Amino acid sequence: MPFDLLSTVEYGGCSAKLPAQKLSEALKDLPRIANENLLVGIETHDDAGVYKLTDDLAIILTTDFFPPVCSDPYEFGQIAAANALSDVFAMGGTAIAALNLCMFPSAKIPLAVLHDILRGGLQKIDEAGAVVAGGHTIDDYPPKYGLAVTGTIHPDRIITNSRAKPGDTLLLSKPVGSGVIVAGRRIGDIGDADYRACLDTMKQLNKAGAEVMQEFEVRCATDITGFSLLGHALRMASASNVTLEIDSEEVPVLAGAYDLVESGCIPGAAFRNLEFVEKECLFEKDVDYSMKMLCLDAQTSGGLLMCVAEESVAEVRKKLIDKGYSRAAIVGRATEKRQKSIVIKE
């Protein structure tokens, strides 16, 4: 029988991230990096770092890895690679090279499983137009896989999470609910078709989304991963000094995820994300509880949350749909800064 990677973990994918509250605590009071060529550092908790090499060229630096998010090793490699590459695309960049990061228990799991993980990662790196330049492996349990990725971008065309402006429209390129679906799969409560659709969504690169953003000169975006739609939106709102209104009923949801939440299948990461955002969030009283928790669900290789000028948002959405993001949806707007950084509406 094939080895089931999900049997090795309780929390897989981006659900395994250190909670945002604890990460913020660990990062506080670290010395600020003063370097004129460091265009994007850790201060705004953006998707990646950006370092200027010349007036016309900057490099994007990022890394991401996690424990298994699905049963099949090849698919795990594809999803983990797509997730790591996403940080470059969220900044509007071009991925050029990647290093494999592998933690694998060679005495407990057949080495053929590691081979398939790496093969899956290679497929996505190749699809992204990048190359594998090497990597590093240690013996560790449970297995973990990801990438350190280098990308390029023109310094004047960087997309960050700190440039939202009042009046911008919020556009989300992929549905949420992958954390819930994976949890449902682990306990046998999700059908094969809904599980397969979730895996396909996580495998989908955000490369075409980056190209659309550059075409329409979008300058503020972030990708939605372990800190959930609301957690990443909060970081965007804080970095941009705006308030973001989220229309919860407009947020696209993976098939099967809402019913799972209704039945009580809510991963622990959602509650940790709630702890991180609740002081800065206003949940209007009529917001559906299940939609609230789906907006807090930890995503793996999620979509891009873009701040798009109102006059071009319809065209941007159409272009995203044409590029394969069939569930791309308008989910809210940016306003002047109010008492709360995030307002979740019915």
Sequence and secondary structure as in RCSB ss.txt:
>XXXX:A:sequence
MPFDLLSTVEYGGCSAKLPAQKLSEALKDLPRIANENLLVGIETHDDAGVYKLTDDLAIILTTDFFPPVCSDPYE
FGQIAAANALSDVFAMGGTAIAALNLCMFPSAKIPLAVLHDILRGGLQKIDEAGAVVAGGHTIDDYPPKYGLAVT
GTIHPDRIITNSRAKPGDTLLLSKPVGSGVIVAGRRIGDIGDADYRACLDTMKQLNKAGAEVMQEFEVRCATDIT
GFSLLGHALRMASASNVTLEIDSEEVPVLAGAYDLVESGCIPGAAFRNLEFVEKECLFEKDVDYSMKMLCLDAQT
SGGLLMCVAEESVAEVRKKLIDKGYSRAAIVGRATEKRQKSIVIKE
>XXXX:A:secstr
    GGGG SS GGGGS  HHHHHHHHTT      TTEEE TTTT SSEEEEEETTEEEEEEEEEES SSS HHH
HHHHHHHHHHHHHHHTT EEEEEEEEEE  TTTS HHHHHHHHHHHHHHHHHTT EEEEEEEE  SS EEEEEEE
EEE GGG  BSS   TT EEEESS B HHHHHHHHHTT S HHHHHHHHHHHHS SHHHHHHHHHTT  EEEE  
TTHHHHHHHHHHHHHT EEEEEGGGS B TTHHHHHHTT   HHHHHHHHHHGGGEEE TT  HHHHHHHT   S
S  EEEEE GGGHHHHHHHHHHTT TT EEEEEEES  SSSEEEE 
